[in-house]
């Protein structure tokens, strides 16, 4: 039962905090470990999460109210330069650290460039750590706590926008997922609706208008985090790359990142039983024609016709209209159909 799950969770947290208090152990770290253990060991973790969501909002409010009570504006004004340095150094650290991690992990260029933006939001853990520092070191901890709380306000305003921007630009989230229609739910959305009607009354253009799912542009649903393969990649390395990919067609580029063509999984598979020939083959030897491409400004009705004519194709490369050798992304047939279904449900 949901009530029993709530009791189990709240009782577990209370027991954890009490044990930490008795043993003089950090309760924040212990609570994180408790959540990790439950998430990785309980087969009913999703039910525990659903039960927790029914009571977590008041707890969040209480937590932030208590944290805000320690934010002294007069002190914040006096340490403006220190606070500014903290904000700038945190931004620089997130961007540089994420870029270095993505490079060491051999992620693509888009991930290296934008993944740092997705780490800008800051709240719970930083607040908890600063409060613990203030309790353990009253002389300087309260100053640090004020700096952290002031920065949290800034990062919680701009952080979610940075996260959304980074996810879209890195290609992890299609733009269409941010464009679903819904009734205004608050003051800002209501104001946006008023501005929209005011703009329409003045006859100002609204950009690309979607009256039918077929009018959606490729740029709205294409995946930008393209997994490319170099044209001189050997067959065995090609097999290793394919084994970790979710696609069945792979774009091939040269050393200048110019698009050459696509390699089908069927072509790769056909050489599995020809080991002598496979050792002589590189990716460019398996490239098919580059005629089957689309551009970002094509409408989905054209893309559906393309998939209908080529029933064996599930992914097509998206290239720049002015430069067909510049690869911009990948378009999946599943994403096209999902876009039609999603807008039909919202209509």
N, C-alpha and C positions, 0 to 999 in steps of 0.2 A: 504494500500500500504506500501511497505517496507520503502520508503522515509519518509512517514508520521510517521512510528514507530521510525525511527532514530531521526526525529525532536522532537517527543514526549519525547524520552529518554534524548537526549542532553539538551532539554529545561528544563526538570524536574531536571536534575543534576545542570544546571546553576542556576535555581531558588532556589534550595536547598542551594547551596553554597552562593549565594547572601543573602539569609535570615539568614544563619549562621553568615556571616560577619557582618550583621546589628545588630544581636542580641548577638553577641560575644559568639556563641555556636560552639562547635567542629564540623567542617564540615565532618570529617572522620566518626564519629559516626552517624551523620545525614544521610550520604550517605548510610551507611550500613542499617539503618532503612528504608530508601527509597527503597532499593532493596528488603528487607524483605517484606515490604508492597505490592509492586508490584507482587512479586512472589506468595504471598499467597492470593491476592485479585483479580488479573486480570485473567479472563479465557483465555486470549490471550497471556499469559506470554511467551509461547514457541516462538511465532512470534516476540515478543520484543527481546528475546535472539538471534534469528537468525539475526535480523536487527543489533543488537549490535555487533555481531561477524564480520560484514562487515567493521566496523570502529574501533574496539578495538585495533587492532595490532599497528597502529601508536601511539595510546594513551599510550599503554604499553611502547613502545620504548622511547617516550618523558619522561614518568615518570621515567624510569630507568636511562636515560641519566642525568636528573636533579638530581636524587639521587646520581649517581656516581660522579657528580661534587663536592659533599660534602665529598667524601672519600679521605682524605689526607694521603698518604702513609707514609710520614715522621712521622706524629703523630701516625699512626698505629704501626710502628716499636717501638716507645717509650713506648707504652702501651701494649706490647706483652703479659706480664703476666696477666694483667687484661682481655685482650681479650680471652686468653686461658681459664681463670677461667670462663668467661661468657659462652664460648662454652661448656665446660665440665659440668657446672651446668645446662645449658639448656638441654643437652642430658639426664643427670641424672633426672631432673625434669620431662621431657616428659615420660621417661621410667617408673619411679616410679608412677607418676600420672595416667598414662594409666593403669598400672597394678592394682593399687588400685581401679580405677573406674570400671575396668572389673571384679574385684573380688566382689565389692559391687553390681554390676549388675548381678552377678551370671553367667558370661560368662564362656565358656570352658577354659581349660588349654592352648590351642593353641592361643586363643585370648589374654589371659593375658600375654603370653610370647612375642607375636609379634606385638600387636597393637601399642605399643609405637614407633616402627620403622616407622610406617606410618605417624607419626606426625613430622618427622624431617625437612621436607621442610619448608622454611621460606622466606617471601619476602614482599608483599605489605603492610599489616597492620603494621608490625614491622617498615618498612621504614617510613610510614606515621606518626606513633607515635613518632619515634625518631626525625623526622623533626619538629613536633609540640613542642616537649620538647626543642629542640635547639632554637626555636623561643621564647618560654616562659621563658627559663632559659639560657641565652647566656653564663654565666660563666662556667657551667658544662655540659650543654646540648650538646655542640658540641663534647665534649669528648665521651659522651655516644653515640651520633650519629655515630661517627667514629667506635666505638666498634661494634655497631649493623650492620653497613654497611659491615664491614670486616667479621663478622660472617655470614651475608646473602650470601656473595660470597661463603663461605665454604659450607653452608647448601644447596645452590642452585646447587652446584656441586654434593655433596654426597646425598642430600635429596631425589631426584627422585629415585636413586638407592635403597635407604633404603626403600622408599615407596613400590617399586615393590617387593623387597625381603620380606617385611613384609606381603604384601597381598598374595603372593604365599605361604609362609610358614604357614600363619594362615588358609589357605584353602579357602579364599574368592575369589581368582582368579585361575582357572585352569592353569597349566603350558602351555597348548596348546595355550592359548590366546596370549602368548608371542612369539610363534614360527611360526606365519604365514609368508609365503613367500611374498616378494615384491622386486621390482627393487630398486637398490641403489639410494638413494635420496640426499646424501650429501657426503662430503669428508670422514667422518669416516666410513660410510657404504661402500663407494667405496674401502677404504683401507681394510676393512674386507673382501670384495670380492677378492681383490688381494692376501691377506694372505691365503684365502681358496684355491685359485688356486695354490699358491706356495706350500702349504701343500700337495695338491693332487699330484703335480709334484714330490715331494720327497717320495711319497708313505706312508705318515704318516697317522695313523688312525684318523677318524673324529668322533668317537663315534657311537651312534645309528643313522643309516641312514634310512630315511623314503622314500621309493620309491612308496608306496601305502598306502592309509588310513588304510588298515588292518594291516599294520606293526606298527602303533602307539601303544605305551605301555599304560597299565592302569595307570601307575604313572603320565602320562602326562595330564590326564583329570579327575582323581579322585578328589573328594572333601574331603579335609582334616579336615575341621571344623565339626567334627562328633558330633551330638547331641545324647549322650548316656543316657540310663535309668538304674538306679541301680536295681538289681534283687529283692531287698526287697521293692520296691516302691509299695504302695497301689494302688488299682484300681482307686479311686477318684483323687489321685494325678497324676496317669497315664493319666487320661482323661484331666486334666489341662495342662499337658505337651504336649499332642498330639494336643490340640486345638491351640497351638501357633507354630506348626511345619508345614513345607511344604512337609514333607515326608509321605508316607503311610506304611512304614516299619521302625522299630526302633530297633537299636542295644541295647542289654542288656548286662551289665557288672556287675561283682561282686565288692566287696569292694577294691580289689587289681587292679581294672580296667582290669581284664581279661575278654575276650569276651566269652559270654555264648551262644548267639544265637540272633535270630530276632523275634520281635513281629509284627504280621500283624494287620493292622487296622480292618480287618474283625473280628479277634478274640476279639478285644476290643469292637467292636460294638455289637457282639452277646450277651454280658453280660448286655447291657443297660436295657433289660427287665427282668433281674434276679437280683433285688436289694439285696435280701437276700444272694445270692451266691457271688455277686460282693464284698460285704464287707469282704469276706474271702479270696479273690484272691489277689495275688501280681504278679509283672511282670514276675518272673521266672516261674509261673504256665502257662503262655501263650506263652512261648518260643517255637518256632518251631525248626526243625533240623538245625545244623550248617554246613551241607554238602554243601550247595549252597554258596560258597565263591570263591573269586578270589584273585590273588596275583599281586603285582605291576608290575612284569615283563611279564605278559601275554599280548599277542597281541590282538588287538580289533577284529580280525576275529574270534578268539576263543570266545570272549565275545558275539558277534552277534549270534553265534551258540547256546550259552547258553540261551540268551534271546528268541531265536526261540523255544527252547525246553520247556522253562518255560514261557509261554505267559502271565501268571497272575502275573509275577514278574516285577517290574519297577526299583527296587533298589537292589543292592547286596553289601554285606560288602567286604572290601578289607583288607586282613590280611597278616601278615608277612609270607613268605614262610617257614622260619626256625622255626617259632613259631605261629601256627594257632590261638592261643588264644590272640595274640597281635593285636588289631584292629588299622588299619592305616587310614582308610577312608571309603567313600561310593562312589559307582559308579552308576550313573543314566543312564537308557536307553536313555533318551533324550540327555544327553551329548555325548553318543557314536554316535548317529545318527547325532548330530550337528557337531561332529568332521569329519565324512565322508563328510557331505555337505560342510563344510568350506574348507577342503583341495581340494575337487573337484572343487570348485569355483576358488581357487588359482592356480590350475594346468593349 
